[in-house]
Amino acid sequence: MPDIKVEVTDRKGQLAIVAGQAGTSLMQAMKDRGLPIAAICSGAKSCATCHVYIVEGYARVGAPDEDELDLLAESDHYREHTSRLSCQIELTPDLENLVLQLAPE
């Protein structure tokens, strides 16, 4: 199966194409690409250091669950209907060409 590609704008405004296999977390795909994602909790949904904004395709990604939303809402950088933790987004073919931006640290 071909890699799923998403467009990511980093904190300096640079565009990167991130590719990963279906089933891989978006966070892991971005780390593998060398993007500055701290991911301190390694995807355990407890730190929000992999916070991203979904610029295009939020409906395809879906809303966060209650635990993720609680964590995101504590951030000064939270944006309703845009913010997600990249560790909680599993790459699927439906997410091909998703457009996102890294949230401020």
TORKOL-296305 format. One record per residue (C-alpha): residue number from 1; residue in one letter; x, y, z. Coordinates in steps of 0.5 Angstrom, whole numbers, plus 500, padded with zeros to 3 digits. Layout:
<sites>
<site i="NUM" aa="A" xx="X" yy="Y" zz="Z"/>
...
</sites>
This chain:
<sites>
<site i="1" aa="M" xx="500" yy="500" zz="500"/>
<site i="2" aa="P" xx="503" yy="507" zz="498"/>
<site i="3" aa="D" xx="505" yy="512" zz="504"/>
<site i="4" aa="I" xx="499" yy="517" zz="506"/>
<site i="5" aa="K" xx="502" yy="524" zz="505"/>
<site i="6" aa="V" xx="500" yy="530" zz="509"/>
<site i="7" aa="E" xx="502" yy="537" zz="508"/>
<site i="8" aa="V" xx="505" yy="540" zz="514"/>
<site i="9" aa="T" xx="507" yy="548" zz="516"/>
<site i="10" aa="D" xx="512" yy="548" zz="521"/>
<site i="11" aa="R" xx="513" yy="554" zz="526"/>
<site i="12" aa="K" xx="518" yy="558" zz="522"/>
<site i="13" aa="G" xx="513" yy="557" zz="516"/>
<site i="14" aa="Q" xx="516" yy="552" zz="512"/>
<site i="15" aa="L" xx="512" yy="547" zz="508"/>
<site i="16" aa="A" xx="514" yy="540" zz="509"/>
<site i="17" aa="I" xx="510" yy="533" zz="506"/>
<site i="18" aa="V" xx="510" yy="528" zz="511"/>
<site i="19" aa="A" xx="509" yy="521" zz="509"/>
<site i="20" aa="G" xx="507" yy="515" zz="513"/>
<site i="21" aa="Q" xx="504" yy="508" zz="512"/>
<site i="22" aa="A" xx="497" yy="507" zz="514"/>
<site i="23" aa="G" xx="496" yy="505" zz="521"/>
<site i="24" aa="T" xx="502" yy="510" zz="523"/>
<site i="25" aa="S" xx="500" yy="516" zz="528"/>
<site i="26" aa="L" xx="501" yy="523" zz="525"/>
<site i="27" aa="M" xx="506" yy="524" zz="530"/>
<site i="28" aa="Q" xx="510" yy="519" zz="529"/>
<site i="29" aa="A" xx="510" yy="520" zz="521"/>
<site i="30" aa="M" xx="512" yy="528" zz="523"/>
<site i="31" aa="K" xx="518" yy="525" zz="528"/>
<site i="32" aa="D" xx="520" yy="521" zz="522"/>
<site i="33" aa="R" xx="520" yy="527" zz="517"/>
<site i="34" aa="G" xx="525" yy="531" zz="522"/>
<site i="35" aa="L" xx="519" yy="536" zz="524"/>
<site i="36" aa="P" xx="520" yy="539" zz="531"/>
<site i="37" aa="I" xx="515" yy="535" zz="535"/>
<site i="38" aa="A" xx="517" yy="534" zz="542"/>
<site i="39" aa="A" xx="512" yy="528" zz="544"/>
<site i="40" aa="I" xx="514" yy="528" zz="551"/>
<site i="41" aa="C" xx="509" yy="523" zz="553"/>
<site i="42" aa="S" xx="511" yy="518" zz="547"/>
<site i="43" aa="G" xx="503" yy="518" zz="544"/>
<site i="44" aa="A" xx="500" yy="517" zz="551"/>
<site i="45" aa="K" xx="496" yy="523" zz="551"/>
<site i="46" aa="S" xx="498" yy="526" zz="557"/>
<site i="47" aa="C" xx="503" yy="532" zz="555"/>
<site i="48" aa="A" xx="500" yy="536" zz="548"/>
<site i="49" aa="T" xx="507" yy="537" zz="546"/>
<site i="50" aa="C" xx="505" yy="534" zz="539"/>
<site i="51" aa="H" xx="499" yy="539" zz="538"/>
<site i="52" aa="V" xx="497" yy="541" zz="531"/>
<site i="53" aa="Y" xx="492" yy="545" zz="528"/>
<site i="54" aa="I" xx="488" yy="542" zz="522"/>
<site i="55" aa="V" xx="488" yy="547" zz="517"/>
<site i="56" aa="E" xx="484" yy="543" zz="511"/>
<site i="57" aa="G" xx="480" yy="537" zz="512"/>
<site i="58" aa="Y" xx="478" yy="537" zz="520"/>
<site i="59" aa="A" xx="472" yy="533" zz="518"/>
<site i="60" aa="R" xx="476" yy="528" zz="515"/>
<site i="61" aa="V" xx="480" yy="527" zz="522"/>
<site i="62" aa="G" xx="474" yy="528" zz="526"/>
<site i="63" aa="A" xx="473" yy="531" zz="533"/>
<site i="64" aa="P" xx="478" yy="529" zz="539"/>
<site i="65" aa="D" xx="475" yy="525" zz="545"/>
<site i="66" aa="E" xx="473" yy="528" zz="551"/>
<site i="67" aa="D" xx="480" yy="526" zz="554"/>
<site i="68" aa="E" xx="484" yy="529" zz="549"/>
<site i="69" aa="L" xx="479" yy="535" zz="549"/>
<site i="70" aa="D" xx="480" yy="536" zz="556"/>
<site i="71" aa="L" xx="488" yy="536" zz="555"/>
<site i="72" aa="L" xx="488" yy="541" zz="549"/>
<site i="73" aa="A" xx="483" yy="546" zz="552"/>
<site i="74" aa="E" xx="488" yy="547" zz="558"/>
<site i="75" aa="S" xx="493" yy="550" zz="552"/>
<site i="76" aa="D" xx="494" yy="557" zz="551"/>
<site i="77" aa="H" xx="494" yy="555" zz="544"/>
<site i="78" aa="Y" xx="487" yy="551" zz="543"/>
<site i="79" aa="R" xx="483" yy="553" zz="537"/>
<site i="80" aa="E" xx="476" yy="550" zz="537"/>
<site i="81" aa="H" xx="475" yy="545" zz="531"/>
<site i="82" aa="T" xx="482" yy="546" zz="529"/>
<site i="83" aa="S" xx="486" yy="543" zz="535"/>
<site i="84" aa="R" xx="488" yy="536" zz="535"/>
<site i="85" aa="L" xx="494" yy="532" zz="538"/>
<site i="86" aa="S" xx="497" yy="529" zz="533"/>
<site i="87" aa="C" xx="499" yy="522" zz="537"/>
<site i="88" aa="Q" xx="491" yy="521" zz="537"/>
<site i="89" aa="I" xx="491" yy="521" zz="529"/>
<site i="90" aa="E" xx="492" yy="515" zz="525"/>
<site i="91" aa="L" xx="494" yy="516" zz="518"/>
<site i="92" aa="T" xx="488" yy="513" zz="514"/>
<site i="93" aa="P" xx="487" yy="513" zz="506"/>
<site i="94" aa="D" xx="482" yy="518" zz="508"/>
<site i="95" aa="L" xx="487" yy="523" zz="510"/>
<site i="96" aa="E" xx="491" yy="524" zz="504"/>
<site i="97" aa="N" xx="493" yy="531" zz="503"/>
<site i="98" aa="L" xx="491" yy="533" zz="510"/>
<site i="99" aa="V" xx="493" yy="540" zz="511"/>
<site i="100" aa="L" xx="496" yy="542" zz="518"/>
<site i="101" aa="Q" xx="500" yy="547" zz="522"/>
<site i="102" aa="L" xx="504" yy="545" zz="528"/>
<site i="103" aa="A" xx="502" yy="549" zz="534"/>
<site i="104" aa="P" xx="506" yy="554" zz="538"/>
<site i="105" aa="E" xx="511" yy="550" zz="543"/>
</sites>
